[in-house]
Amino acid sequence: MSTATLNGLRDYLYDTLSPANLIWLGKQLTEYGYMQEKPQKPYTKEELKARIELSERQFAEGKYQDFDEAMDELEEEFAEDEKVLEMSEASRAFVGRASCYVQKLCDERLE
């Protein structure tokens, strides 16, 4: 989801939901995020050594990106993001549908 879409949804929710409903929604989203997260475990020394060896082998074989290639790749990603930002009409429609859904959830909570 694009940043513009998320910002639009956030602004709409701030304008339409009461503070109590915003707090409730924030808690629900936080809990959902924690459920989706996988706990990170630290790498062992053996795993780190294996990753370094793999990287060194790939570098020796010429399988690496230099700075210019990495920057070109980032520029392409940024260009794609700009195209997404230009789709503001679709974003507004999504924000409208999402806000109706959120309002429905809040209304059900109050019943």
N, CA, C and O of each residue as an XYZ file, in Angstrom:
444
protein
N       0.848     -1.168      0.000
C       0.000      0.000      0.000
C       0.900      1.240      0.000
O       1.901      1.292      0.715
N       0.541      2.205     -0.789
C       1.402      3.383     -0.924
C       1.307      4.289      0.309
O       0.354      4.227      1.084
N       2.317      5.114      0.453
C       2.350      6.067      1.561
C       1.196      7.050      1.460
O       0.600      7.416      2.473
N       0.879      7.477      0.252
C      -0.223      8.430      0.070
C      -1.542      7.821      0.518
O      -2.360      8.501      1.136
N      -1.755      6.554      0.214
C      -2.982      5.876      0.623
C      -3.059      5.797      2.140
O      -4.092      6.098      2.738
N      -1.962      5.390      2.750
C      -1.950      5.279      4.209
C      -2.155      6.635      4.884
O      -2.887      6.742      5.868
N      -1.507      7.660      4.354
C      -1.679      9.003      4.923
C      -3.115      9.485      4.775
O      -3.667     10.094      5.691
N      -3.715      9.216      3.627
C      -5.105      9.604      3.418
C      -6.034      8.889      4.375
O      -6.951      9.494      4.931
N      -5.799      7.603      4.568
C      -6.621      6.834      5.504
C      -6.444      7.351      6.924
O      -7.419      7.516      7.657
N      -5.200      7.606      7.312
C      -4.930      8.131      8.652
C      -5.659      9.453      8.874
O      -6.313      9.642      9.899
N      -5.543     10.367      7.911
C      -6.186     11.676      8.053
C      -7.704     11.543      8.146
O      -8.352     12.232      8.933
N      -8.259     10.645      7.329
C      -9.702     10.447      7.355
C     -10.144      9.899      8.708
O     -11.152     10.335      9.264
N      -9.387      8.947      9.229
C      -9.744      8.363     10.521
C      -9.642      9.393     11.640
O     -10.498      9.437     12.523
N      -8.603     10.218     11.607
C      -8.480     11.273     12.616
C      -9.675     12.208     12.601
O     -10.122     12.682     13.645
N     -10.191     12.469     11.395
C     -11.300     13.413     11.275
C     -12.650     12.805     11.629
O     -13.572     13.536     11.993
N     -12.790     11.481     11.530
C     -14.110     10.880     11.694
C     -14.296     10.093     12.989
O     -15.414     10.021     13.497
N     -13.246      9.508     13.531
C     -13.402      8.677     14.723
C     -13.176      9.490     15.997
O     -12.406     10.450     16.022
N     -13.855      9.084     17.020
C     -13.660      9.727     18.319
C     -12.323      9.280     18.901
O     -11.785      8.260     18.470
N     -11.779     10.005     19.857
C     -10.514      9.593     20.467
C     -10.569      8.188     21.062
O      -9.602      7.433     20.957
N     -11.688      7.834     21.682
C     -11.809      6.498     22.274
C     -11.750      5.419     21.187
O     -11.105      4.386     21.365
N     -12.429      5.667     20.061
C     -12.400      4.700     18.967
C     -11.013      4.632     18.327
O     -10.573      3.558     17.917
N     -10.327      5.764     18.238
C      -8.968      5.748     17.695
C      -8.038      4.922     18.578
O      -7.205      4.169     18.072
N      -8.176      5.058     19.877
C      -7.341      4.279     20.808
C      -7.640      2.793     20.651
O      -6.728      1.968     20.588
N      -8.919      2.462     20.590
C      -9.304      1.063     20.426
C      -8.752      0.499     19.120
O      -8.200     -0.601     19.096
N      -8.904      1.255     18.035
C      -8.413      0.812     16.745
C      -6.897      0.638     16.768
O      -6.374     -0.333     16.223
N      -6.196      1.573     17.393
C      -4.745      1.458     17.491
C      -4.323      0.195     18.215
O      -3.380     -0.478     17.798
N      -5.021     -0.131     19.305
C      -4.704     -1.355     20.046
C      -4.970     -2.594     19.201
O      -4.186     -3.544     19.219
N      -6.076     -2.583     18.460
C      -6.401     -3.728     17.613
C      -5.342     -3.926     16.525
O      -4.905     -5.050     16.274
N      -4.937     -2.839     15.887
C      -3.936     -2.936     14.829
C      -2.579     -3.368     15.381
O      -1.857     -4.128     14.736
N      -2.235     -2.883     16.575
C      -0.976     -3.279     17.194
C      -0.977     -4.772     17.506
O      -0.001     -5.471     17.231
N      -2.073     -5.253     18.079
C      -2.173     -6.682     18.380
C      -2.087     -7.513     17.108
O      -1.428     -8.552     17.084
N      -2.756     -7.053     16.046
C      -2.708     -7.764     14.765
C      -1.282     -7.799     14.223
O      -0.826     -8.822     13.711
N      -0.589     -6.679     14.340
C       0.795     -6.627     13.870
C       1.690     -7.581     14.624
O       2.546     -8.238     14.031
N       1.499     -7.663     15.939
C       2.312     -8.587     16.733
C       2.009    -10.036     16.377
O       2.904    -10.882     16.408
N       0.755    -10.330     16.039
C       0.403    -11.699     15.655
C       1.074    -12.070     14.334
O       1.428    -13.231     14.131
N       1.255    -11.101     13.433
C       1.837    -11.369     12.124
C       3.356    -11.453     12.163
O       3.975    -12.023     11.264
N       3.957    -10.885     13.205
C       5.409    -10.834     13.312
C       5.975    -12.179     13.704
O       5.424    -12.881     14.551
N       7.076    -12.526     13.080
C       7.790    -13.726     13.477
C       8.965    -13.285     14.335
O       9.694    -12.369     13.957
N       9.157    -13.913     15.466
C      10.273    -13.490     16.315
C      11.617    -13.718     15.623
O      11.845    -14.755     15.000
N      12.481    -12.745     15.745
C      13.813    -12.843     15.150
C      14.745    -13.557     16.111
O      14.811    -13.225     17.294
N      15.457    -14.530     15.594
C      16.460    -15.172     16.434
C      17.827    -14.766     15.898
O      18.004    -14.612     14.690
N      18.773    -14.598     16.776
C      20.103    -14.178     16.329
C      20.781    -15.289     15.534
O      20.532    -16.475     15.752
N      21.648    -14.873     14.604
C      22.420    -15.844     13.836
C      23.462    -16.482     14.738
O      23.998    -15.844     15.644
N      23.739    -17.757     14.473
C      24.845    -18.406     15.172
C      26.138    -18.051     14.442
O      26.101    -17.543     13.321
N      27.264    -18.313     15.067
C      28.554    -18.041     14.425
C      28.698    -18.854     13.141
O      29.235    -18.368     12.146
N      28.220    -20.083     13.172
C      28.312    -20.933     11.980
C      27.496    -20.353     10.832
O      27.943    -20.354      9.685
N      26.285    -19.853     11.142
C      25.451    -19.244     10.106
C      26.109    -17.994      9.544
O      26.082    -17.771      8.333
N      26.696    -17.186     10.401
C      27.372    -15.981      9.932
C      28.555    -16.333      9.040
O      28.747    -15.726      7.986
N      29.341    -17.309      9.461
C      30.495    -17.734      8.649
C      30.033    -18.264      7.297
O      30.656    -17.975      6.275
N      28.944    -19.039      7.282
C      28.418    -19.580      6.024
C      27.950    -18.454      5.104
O      28.174    -18.513      3.895
N      27.303    -17.431      5.661
C      26.852    -16.306      4.843
C      28.035    -15.525      4.269
O      28.006    -15.100      3.114
N      29.062    -15.344      5.078
C      30.262    -14.635      4.607
C      30.944    -15.425      3.503
O      31.347    -14.856      2.489
N      31.076    -16.733      3.693
C      31.698    -17.576      2.667
C      30.906    -17.530      1.363
O      31.488    -17.434      0.282
N      29.582    -17.598      1.465
C      28.745    -17.513      0.271
C      28.955    -16.177     -0.436
O      29.093    -16.138     -1.659
N      28.979    -15.097      0.317
C      29.191    -13.773     -0.272
C      30.551    -13.681     -0.945
O      30.660    -13.131     -2.041
N      31.583    -14.206     -0.313
C      32.929    -14.172     -0.901
C      32.986    -15.008     -2.169
O      33.635    -14.616     -3.139
N      32.311    -16.164     -2.175
C      32.276    -17.002     -3.381
C      31.570    -16.265     -4.513
O      32.045    -16.256     -5.649
N      30.425    -15.643     -4.197
C      29.683    -14.907     -5.223
C      30.505    -13.733     -5.751
O      30.486    -13.450     -6.949
N      31.213    -13.062     -4.877
C      32.053    -11.942     -5.300
C      33.150    -12.437     -6.232
O      33.421    -11.810     -7.256
N      33.790    -13.563     -5.887
C      34.851    -14.124     -6.727
C      34.316    -14.541     -8.090
O      35.035    -14.465     -9.086
N      33.065    -14.981     -8.145
C      32.441    -15.390     -9.407
C      31.890    -14.202    -10.193
O      31.381    -14.369    -11.301
N      31.991    -13.019     -9.625
C      31.493    -11.829    -10.316
C      30.006    -11.598    -10.125
O      29.409    -10.801    -10.850
N      29.403    -12.271     -9.174
C      27.971    -12.121     -8.902
C      27.783    -11.116     -7.769
O      27.555    -11.500     -6.622
N      27.877     -9.848     -8.092
C      27.689     -8.803     -7.086
C      27.184     -7.554     -7.784
O      27.204     -7.468     -9.012
N      26.738     -6.599     -7.008
C      26.299     -5.313     -7.533
C      27.280     -4.250     -7.072
O      27.645     -4.186     -5.898
N      27.698     -3.421     -8.011
C      28.511     -2.287     -7.580
C      27.570     -1.141     -7.197
O      26.350     -1.258     -7.318
N      28.139     -0.063     -6.746
C      27.350      1.064     -6.246
C      26.389      1.587     -7.305
O      25.218      1.829     -7.013
N      26.874      1.764     -8.532
C      26.027      2.321     -9.591
C      24.838      1.414     -9.896
O      23.725      1.897    -10.103
N      25.071      0.093     -9.924
C      23.971     -0.831    -10.184
C      22.939     -0.775     -9.067
O      21.736     -0.794     -9.328
N      23.405     -0.707     -7.823
C      22.482     -0.624     -6.693
C      21.677      0.668     -6.749
O      20.476      0.663     -6.480
N      22.335      1.784     -7.099
C      21.625      3.060     -7.190
C      20.612      3.040     -8.331
O      19.515      3.580     -8.184
N      20.956      2.430     -9.462
C      20.007      2.313    -10.566
C      18.766      1.530    -10.137
O      17.639      1.895    -10.470
N      18.997      0.450     -9.394
C      17.880     -0.359     -8.912
C      16.983      0.456     -7.977
O      15.757      0.381     -8.061
N      17.602      1.232     -7.089
C      16.814      2.078     -6.184
C      16.035      3.142     -6.945
O      14.882      3.419     -6.617
N      16.652      3.736     -7.952
C      15.960      4.750     -8.752
C      14.746      4.160     -9.457
O      13.710      4.815     -9.568
N      14.872      2.917     -9.935
C      13.731      2.255    -10.564
C      12.609      2.043     -9.551
O      11.437      2.255     -9.861
N      12.969      1.628     -8.351
C      11.959      1.437     -7.308
C      11.271      2.759     -6.972
O      10.051      2.799     -6.809
N      12.046      3.842     -6.867
C      11.467      5.143     -6.557
C      10.551      5.611     -7.680
O       9.515      6.223     -7.420
N      10.924      5.328     -8.927
C      10.087      5.715    -10.058
C       8.754      4.972    -10.000
O       7.704      5.545    -10.292
N       8.804      3.693     -9.622
C       7.561      2.931     -9.483
C       6.700      3.510     -8.370
O       5.479      3.590     -8.509
N       7.324      3.915     -7.263
C       6.577      4.512     -6.160
C       5.909      5.815     -6.589
O       4.790      6.109     -6.171
N       6.591      6.590     -7.418
C       5.999      7.842     -7.899
C       4.774      7.573     -8.757
O       3.802      8.327     -8.707
N       4.813      6.496     -9.548
C       3.646      6.138    -10.348
C       2.476      5.791     -9.446
O       1.332      6.146     -9.732
N       2.767      5.097     -8.358
C       1.712      4.730     -7.424
C       1.110      5.975     -6.791
O      -0.104      6.056     -6.606
N       1.959      6.949     -6.458
C       1.462      8.173     -5.855
C       0.543      8.941     -6.789
O      -0.346      9.664     -6.340
N       0.756      8.784     -8.076
C      -0.080      9.476     -9.048
C      -1.487      8.890     -9.115
O      -2.383      9.505     -9.693
N      -1.688      7.736     -8.545
C      -2.997      7.089     -8.589
C      -3.841      7.535     -7.396
O      -4.392      6.704     -6.673
N      -3.939      8.830     -7.196
C      -4.620      9.363     -6.011
C      -6.122      9.070     -6.015
O      -6.716      8.902     -4.950
N      -6.729      9.010     -7.170
C      -8.164      8.732     -7.215
C      -8.455      7.348     -6.665
O      -9.396      7.170     -5.891
N      -7.655      6.370     -7.058
C      -7.840      5.016     -6.546
C      -7.584      4.989     -5.045
O      -8.251      4.264     -4.308
N      -6.627      5.771     -4.602
C      -6.321      5.836     -3.169
C      -7.495      6.399     -2.390
O      -7.845      5.886     -1.327
N      -8.101      7.451     -2.915
C      -9.246      8.046     -2.216
C     -10.405      7.064     -2.124
O     -11.095      7.002     -1.107
N     -10.616      6.300     -3.189
C     -11.698      5.311     -3.159
C     -11.413      4.251     -2.108
O     -12.311      3.831     -1.378
N     -10.173      3.826     -2.035
C      -9.805      2.832     -1.028
C     -10.000      3.387      0.380
O     -10.524      2.698      1.256
N      -9.583      4.618      0.594
C      -9.727      5.237      1.907
C     -11.197      5.282      2.299
O     -11.542      5.019      3.451
N     -12.050      5.607      1.362
C     -13.482      5.648      1.652
C     -14.014      4.293      2.068
O     -14.753      4.188      3.047
N     -13.641      3.238      1.325
C     -14.098      1.887      1.671
C     -13.528      1.444      3.008
O     -14.241      0.868      3.830
N     -12.241      1.713      3.230
C     -11.600      1.296      4.478
C     -12.213      2.020      5.670
O     -12.421      1.417      6.723
N     -12.500      3.297      5.511
C     -13.063      4.046      6.643
C     -14.460      3.548      6.978
O     -14.842      3.526      8.148
N     -15.222      3.149      5.977
C     -16.545      2.579      6.251
C     -16.409      1.285      7.037
O     -17.179      1.030      7.963
N     -15.442      0.481      6.674
C     -15.209     -0.781      7.376
C     -14.784     -0.522      8.820
O     -15.270     -1.179      9.741
N     -13.888      0.424      9.012
C     -13.417      0.752     10.365
C     -14.566      1.305     11.194
O     -14.724      0.944     12.360
N     -15.367      2.178     10.599
C     -16.514      2.720     11.335
C     -17.477      1.620     11.723
O     -18.038      1.643     12.818
N     -17.676      0.645     10.828
C     -18.545     -0.493     11.124
C     -17.984     -1.278     12.307
O     -18.736     -1.667     13.200
N     -16.679     -1.512     12.323
C     -16.059     -2.221     13.446
C     -16.267     -1.465     14.758
O     -16.600     -2.057     15.785
N     -16.068     -0.164     14.707
C     -16.241      0.647     15.915
C     -17.696      0.639     16.379
O     -17.962      0.576     17.579
N     -18.635      0.702     15.440
C     -20.046      0.674     15.793
C     -20.417     -0.663     16.424
O     -21.164     -0.705     17.402
N     -19.895     -1.757     15.868
C     -20.167     -3.076     16.425
C     -19.598     -3.186     17.838
O     -20.200     -3.815     18.708
N     -18.463     -2.584     18.057
C     -17.831     -2.616     19.376
C     -18.696     -1.915     20.413
O     -18.780     -2.347     21.563
N     -19.335     -0.832     19.998
C     -20.141     -0.055     20.915
C     -21.491     -0.700     21.216
O     -22.132     -0.368     22.213
N     -21.923     -1.623     20.351
C     -23.241     -2.247     20.549
C     -23.216     -3.269     21.656
O     -24.239     -3.885     21.951
